[in-house]
Amino acid sequence: MARMKFLCDADRCIDCNACVTACKNENEVPWGINRRRVVTINDGKPGERSVSMACMHCTDAPCASVCPVKCIYPTEDGIVLHNKDQCIGCGYCFYACPFGAPQYPQVGNFGSRGKMDKCTYCAGGGGPEASGSAEEYAKYGSNRFGEGKLPMCAEMCSTKSLLAGDGDIIAQLYEERVEKRGYGSGAWGWTTAYNEDVKT
C-alpha cells in the first residue's frame, strides 16, 4: 500500500505563500491557525532558503506517541489524523512535534487552549463524522484525499517545490532533480519525518 508523504524542495521554493493561502481557503481554517506556513532561513544572507512547513505525517509520529488520550493516530496510508472529540488540549503534541504542526486556537494552560488543529493532508478528519460530510468539513476541512486528489497546498505550488503523494514516487522525482542539479541539499524534513534517506 502507498504511504503518503510530503517533500519540500527548498531549492525551488520562492516564498510566494500560495500553499498557505490554498490551505486556508480549501479548509476554511480558523483565524489565528496556519496549518501550513513558509519559513525563511538565513533571511537576507548568503544561503537564504524558504521552506514550506506543516505536518509531515511522520512514519513514527512523535505527536501520536505522547498523546495521553490517543486522539492522534496514523492511517494505513501513513496520514496522521486526529480526533478533536477526544483532544483535551494538553499541548504535549505541540511540544513533541519537530515541525511545529499542532496548533491551538487559544494560548493558555492545560485544557484551556481548545482543541488541537493540524494539517490533515486534505483527508478529512479522524472523528466519527461520515467521510465527505458537512460535519466532517466543518470540524476538519476538505477531504480531497477521499476524492483521489492531492492536498491543495501541493497542487497550488507553482514551482512544484512542495510535493505530495506516494512516498516512492516523491523520492524518485527528487532523485531525478538531484541528478539534474548535481547536488541534493534542498530536501527538507524527509529524514526527520520518515526515518529514511532520500538519495541526494
C-alpha positions in Angstrom: 0.0 0.0 0.0 1.2 3.5 -0.8 2.4 5.7 2.0 1.5 9.3 1.6 4.3 11.8 2.2 5.3 15.5 1.7 8.6 16.7 0.5 9.6 20.4 0.3 12.4 21.1 -2.2 13.9 24.2 -0.7 15.9 24.9 -3.8 12.6 25.6 -5.7 10.6 27.5 -3.0 10.1 31.2 -3.9 8.3 32.2 -0.7 5.1 33.1 -2.6 2.9 31.6 0.2 0.4 30.1 -2.4 0.5 26.9 -0.3 -0.5 28.8 2.8 -3.4 30.6 1.1 -4.6 27.5 -0.7 -4.7 25.6 2.6 -6.6 28.3 4.4 -9.1 28.7 1.6 -9.7 25.0 1.0 -10.2 24.0 4.6 -11.6 27.3 6.0 -9.0 27.2 8.7 -10.0 29.4 11.7 -8.3 32.8 12.2 -5.0 32.5 14.1 -4.3 29.0 12.9 -2.0 28.2 10.0 -1.8 24.6 9.1 0.9 25.4 6.6 3.4 28.3 6.7 6.5 29.3 4.8 9.6 29.9 6.9 12.7 31.7 5.6 16.1 30.6 6.9 19.1 32.9 6.8 16.9 35.8 5.7 18.9 38.3 3.7 22.1 36.4 4.0 24.0 34.1 1.6 22.3 30.7 1.6 18.9 32.1 2.2 16.2 29.4 1.7 12.4 29.3 2.1 10.7 26.2 3.3 7.0 25.3 3.3 6.3 23.7 6.7 3.3 21.7 8.0 2.6 18.3 9.5 4.9 15.9 7.6 2.7 12.9 8.5 5.7 11.1 10.1 6.3 7.4 9.9 6.6 7.2 13.7 4.8 10.4 14.7 6.1 11.8 18.0 2.8 13.7 18.5 0.9 10.4 18.5 3.3 8.7 20.9 2.9 11.5 23.5 -0.8 12.0 23.3 -2.3 10.7 26.6 -5.8 10.2 25.1 -4.6 8.7 21.8 -6.5 11.2 19.7 -3.7 11.3 17.1 -3.1 8.2 15.0 -1.7 7.1 11.6 -4.0 5.7 8.9 -3.0 2.7 6.7 -1.9 5.3 4.1 0.5 6.9 6.5 -1.6 10.0 7.1 -1.6 11.2 10.7 -5.1 12.2 11.7 -6.6 13.4 14.9 -9.9 13.2 16.7 -11.0 16.6 18.0 -13.7 15.0 20.2 -11.0 13.2 22.2 -8.5 16.0 22.4 -8.1 17.5 25.8 -5.9 20.4 24.8 -2.9 19.4 26.9 -0.3 20.5 24.4 2.0 17.5 24.6 1.8 17.1 20.8 2.7 20.7 20.3 6.0 20.2 22.2 6.8 16.8 20.7 6.4 17.8 17.0 9.7 18.8 15.4 7.8 20.8 12.7 5.5 22.9 14.9 2.4 21.4 13.2 -0.1 21.1 16.1 -1.7 24.4 16.9 -4.3 25.7 19.3 -6.9 28.4 18.8 -6.0 30.0 22.2 -2.9 30.5 24.4 -3.4 29.1 27.8 -2.8 26.4 30.4 -3.7 22.7 30.3 -7.1 22.2 28.8 -7.8 25.9 28.2 -6.3 26.1 24.7 -9.2 24.5 22.9 -9.0 21.5 20.5 -5.7 21.0 18.7 -5.7 21.6 14.9 -3.2 20.4 12.3 -2.8 19.5 8.7 -4.9 16.6 7.7 -3.3 16.0 4.3 -6.7 17.2 3.0 -8.0 13.8 4.1 -10.9 14.9 6.2 -10.8 14.1 9.9 -10.2 11.3 12.4 -13.5 11.6 14.2 -16.8 9.7 13.9 -18.2 12.0 11.2 -19.1 10.4 7.8 -16.4 10.9 5.2 -17.1 13.8 3.0 -20.0 15.1 5.2 -20.7 18.7 6.1 -20.0 17.9 9.7 -16.5 16.5 8.9 -15.7 19.6 6.7 -16.8 22.0 9.5 -14.5 20.3 12.0 -11.5 19.2 9.9 -11.7 20.7 6.5 -11.7 19.3 3.0 -11.5 15.5 2.2 -9.7 15.8 -1.2 -7.9 12.5 -0.5 -11.2 10.6 -0.5 -11.8 12.0 -4.0 -8.4 10.8 -5.2 -6.9 14.3 -5.2 -3.6 15.7 -3.8 -3.6 18.1 -0.9 -4.5 21.6 -2.1 -1.2 23.1 -0.9 0.9 20.8 -3.1 -1.5 21.2 -6.1 -1.2 25.0 -6.0 2.6 25.1 -5.7 3.6 26.8 -8.9 7.3 25.8 -8.8 6.5 22.2 -7.7 8.7 22.8 -4.7 6.1 21.2 -2.4 5.4 17.6 -3.5 2.8 15.3 -2.1 1.8 11.7 -2.8 3.1 8.2 -2.7 6.5 8.3 -0.9 8.2 6.1 -3.5 7.2 8.4 -6.4 8.1 11.5 -4.5 11.6 10.1 -3.7 12.0 9.2 -7.4 11.1 12.7 -8.5 13.5 14.2 -6.1 16.3 11.8 -7.1 15.8 12.9 -10.7 16.1 16.5 -9.7 19.2 15.8 -7.7 20.8 14.1 -10.7 19.9 17.0 -13.0 21.3 19.6 -10.5 24.3 17.7 -9.4 23.6 18.2 -5.7 20.7 17.5 -3.3 20.9 19.5 -0.1 17.4 21.0 -0.7 15.1 18.2 0.6 13.7 19.5 3.8 12.2 17.3 6.6 12.4 13.9 4.9 14.9 12.2 7.1 13.4 13.7 10.3 9.8 12.7 9.4 10.3 9.4 7.7 13.4 7.9 9.3 14.9 7.2 5.9 17.3 8.8 3.4 16.2 10.2 0.1 19.1 9.8 -2.4 20.9 13.1 -2.6 
